[in-house]
Amino acid sequence: MTALDVGLSNLSLVRISLAFYTMVKASSPIFVLASAYIFGIEKITPSLLLVVLLISIGDFLTVLGKVEFDLLGFALCIGASVCSGMRWAIVQLKLHTLQPPLKSTPATMCLLAPSTFMIMFLLSLFIDHPTCSMQICRDKGLFSPVELCTMQK
């Protein structure tokens, strides 16, 4: 989920402004609460719902009026927000079901980092086509050791 959140967020920033991105990502607490409810981690109470809505509305209002709408960018950003909400709920669920339970942030990072790296690596190979980029750089003579050493400052 982390890899999808980061990947979709980065793709959305190509299409939408940072202000619009901030406004849409303000919905993340709503998806965190919804995911926690779906996975049985949290019970929705009126006060909790009010707090989450106030946080989201406050973030939304900070950038209101500074946006240009792009449907694909919006869809990518909402997808990232949903993944973000699910990620936090899944991490919370996994941390409570591990034996022994993980109590520290570094232990959690060691558990989650390898899978996040692999998914991000595979997504970047699929989306960015690094071999094409490297071939273009070679064809233009960019980044060759001789040119790097002879560049004037």
N, C-alpha and C positions, 0 to 999 in steps of 0.2 A: 504494500500500500504506500509506503514511503516513496518508493521509486516512481510509482504512478503519480503521486501527488507532486513531486518535484518535476517530473517530466511534463505533465500536463500544465503545471504552472509556468514553466519555461516556454512551452509552446504558445500558451495564451498571451504571454508578454510580447510575442512577435506581432500579434494582431491587435492588441488593445493597449490603451495608455495605462500608466502606473496608477493613476487616480481611479480608473475604472476597475483595475485589478484589485486595488485596496478595498473598493466598495463591494465587489463580489465576494472576495475572501472574508469579508466581515460576517458572512453567513456561516463560516466554519463552526462557531460554537453551537449553532442550531443542529448541524449535522453530527457533531460530537454527542450532543444530548440524545438525538434520535438514535444514533448507533448504540449508545450505552443502554438505552431503553430496549432496543431490539435484542441485544445480547443479554439482557437481564441483569445488567450491572447497576443500573440506576432506575429509581422510580421517579416519574415526573410529578412534581408537585407544583401548585400554582406559583409559589414563591421562586422556585428554581426556574420555571418557565419565564417568569417576569425578568429575572436577572439576566438570563441568556438573551432574551429579546432586547432588553435595554442596552446590553453590550453591543449587540449586532446593529441596532438602530443608531447608536452613538457613532460607531465606526462608519456606517453608511452615510450619516449626515455630514461627516467631516469632509467628504469629497463630492457631495451632491452639487451638481451644476457644472462640474469640470470634466464631463465624460462625453465620449462619442461611442455610440453603440455599434458593435460588430458581433453578429450572431455566432460565428465560429469561435471567436475569442471568448465570448461569454460562455458558450457550451464547454470549452476546454477549461475555463476557470471554475465553473460550477462543478465539473467533473473532478477537478483538483480538490475543491472544498469537500466534496462527498468522500473522496479517498482520504483526505486529512481526518475527517470525523471518524471514519471507519478505522483508520490506523490507530488513533488514540484508544478507541474502544477495544480493538483486538490486542493491543499491547497491554492494556489493563487486565483483560481477561487472561492472557498468557502469563502475566506476572503472578496472578493469583493462583493459577493452576500448576505452576512449576513446583517441583519438590527437590530441594528446599526452595522456598520463595526467594526471588532476588530482592535484595534490600538496597542496592546501590545503583547509581546511574552508570558507572563504568561497566558493571556486570551486564546491565541491560544493553549497553552499546556493543559490547563484545558478542552478545547473542544476536542482535539485529543487523549489525554492519555487514557481515558476509552476504546475506541474502539481498540486502539493499544494493550492495555493490554489483552483484551479478545481474540483477534485473536492470539497473541503470546502465550497465555496460552493454547488455543485449539490446536495450532500447536505443542507445546511442548508435550502435552499429546499424540498426534498422533505419533510424531516422536521419542521422547525419552523414552516412556514407563516407566514412573517413578515408577509405582507399581512393575514392574519386578526388577528394580534397588534396591528398598527398600527391597524387599523379599530376594534378594541375600545378601544384607548387614545384614539382620536379621539372615539368615542362617549361615553366617560366624561369627556372633557375633560382627560385627563392629558397632561402634557408640552406643553401649549399655552404660548406665550411669555408670555401675560398671567398665567397661574397661576404660572409659574416666577418671574416678577419680583415678584409680590405675596406669595410664601410667607414666613411668619414663621420665624425661626430659633429 
